[in-house]
Amino acid sequence: MSRIGLKTISLPEKVSIKSDNAGTVTVEGPKGKLEWTMPKGITLEEESGTVTVKRNSEHRVVRALHGTSRSLISNMIEGVSNGFVKQLEIQGVGFRAAVKGKDLDLSLGKSHPILHPIPEGLTVTVDQNTNIKVEGIDKQLVGQFAAEVRRYYPPEPFKGKGVRYVGERVRRKAGKSVQ
């Protein structure tokens, strides 16, 4: 029994959802359009402003994909209506970021600047050279891009330098002590 899979999804006013016989789900809203192909054994039912995800059998694989499918469809609806945002901050002397065309230019204390390409469908803005804001309608794409940028220089525990999510706490360690 999937507790998440059994929950209904409410549709906002300006969002429409369609599914075809091949299992392709298309969600359109004010921010854009997303498509996803459902796994076999999962169906979608829409009725009067709510969407219900159902499964056709009780096989283990189908049961496992029931809640996942419901969450992915819910994230698609949330994305086309409100969008998703991840915010990163850079800490460290001389560390900075800038958007140059379709690339994010990062200066993170290495001998060369790092140019990270910005994927289609994402909007990246840099404020005060140290605050990076990633916006988009696809939750996975926004999170993946933010994680890739953070991976270039994760926050280190001794001085706290690096790229971190806004609000992320970094546990600091004491340095070497003279005895």
N, C-alpha and C positions, 0 to 999 in steps of 0.2 A: 504494500500500500504506500503510495507516494503522497505524502502530505502536501508537498509543494505542487505536484502535478494536478491535484484535485482542485486547487484554488482557481477561481475565475479571474479573468483579467478584464478590467473595465476600460472601455475605449474613450479617450477624450473626444470632444466635439469634432475637431477638424481632422481626425485621423481615420483613414479607411484601411481595411485589411481584406485581402483576397487570397484564396488558395485554389489551386487547380488539382486535377486528378493525379498529376505526376508528383505532387507533394511540395510544390514550390509555393512559398508564402511571400506575398508582396505587401509591404506596409508603406503607405504614403501619408505624409503629414506636412505641416507648414515648413519644416526644416529640410525636408528631402524625401528620398525614397530608398528603402532597403529591401533586399531579397535574400531568402534563405531556403534551402531545400530540407524538408523534414525527413527524418529516417523512416524506413518502412515500418509499418505497424502503429504509427502515430497519426491521428487525424485532428482536424481543427473544425470547431463548430462556432458559428457566430449567430447571436440572437439578441436583438434589441439593445445594442450598446455594450454587450459583454461577449467575451471570447472564452471558450472552454477547450482545453486540450485533452483529448481522450486517446486511450490505447486500445488496440484491437485484440490483443492476446495477453496472456499472463506469463509469457516467456521471460526469462531472467534479463536478457538484453533489452527487450522492449520496456520492461518495468524500470530498468536503469535509465533509459533515455526519456522516460515520461516527464520527470521533473526537470531535467535538463532542457528539454524542448520547450516546456512552459516558461522557464526562466529566460531563454534566448528570445522567445517571441515577446515576452514582457519588456525585455531590454530594447528590442527593436521599436516597440510602441513608445517607450520612454524617450528613446533617441530622436525619433522624428518629431516628437511634440516639444521636448525641452532641450535635448542635447546633453552631452556629457562634457565635463571639464576636469582636467588634472592640472594642478599647479606645482611647479618645482621652484626651488630657490637654490642659488649657488652661494656658498660661503667659502671665503679664502681670499687672501690679498692678491690682487691681479687677476682673479678669475672673473670672466665675463662671458656674455652670450649676445648674439645679434642674429637677426634674420636677413640673409642675403639671397634674394631671389627665391628659389625653391629649396634652399638649404638652410639649416641652422648652423651657424658658425660659433663654435665653442672654443674658448681659450681657457684651458684648465691646467696650466702649469707644465704642459708638455713642450717639447721642442718645436712642435708644429701645431697649427690650428686644426681643429677637428670639424669637418664639414659633414653633417648628417642630413641626408635628403628627407624632405617633408613629403609624406605620401599624399596622394589625391584624397580629398574629402576631409582633411584636417586643416585647421587654422591655428597657426602658432604665432603668438605675440610675445615680445620681450619688453619688460618695463624696468627701468633703472639699471639696465645691463645685468641684473642678477635674478630677476623674477621671470620665469617662463610659464606661459599659460597655453595649454593645449586644449583645443575645443574641436568637437566633431559629433556626428550622429551615431557612429559605430563604437560601442563601448569597448570592444576588444581592440580595435585599432588605436583608440585614444590611450588605453592602458599600456599597450605594447610599445607605442612610441615613447611614452613617458619612462617606461622601464629601460628601454634602450639608451635613452639619454642619461639616465641615472647610472647605468652600468659603466659609462666612461670613467667616472670618478665617484664611487660610492662614498658616503661620509665615513671618515676614519675616526677611530675612537680617541686618539690622543689630542689632536687640536680641533677636531670637529670640521675640518675642511672637506669640501666635496659638494656633490649635487644631491639634494634631498627633497622629499615631498614636503609641501607646506604643512606644518603641524607634526612632522615626524620627529620623534625624540631619539637622540643618539646618546647612548650610555657612554660617558667619558671614563677613560682609565687614567690613573696616575702615571706620570712618566717615571723615568729612572730617578732614584734618590741617592744622594751622596751619603755614605755611611761614615 
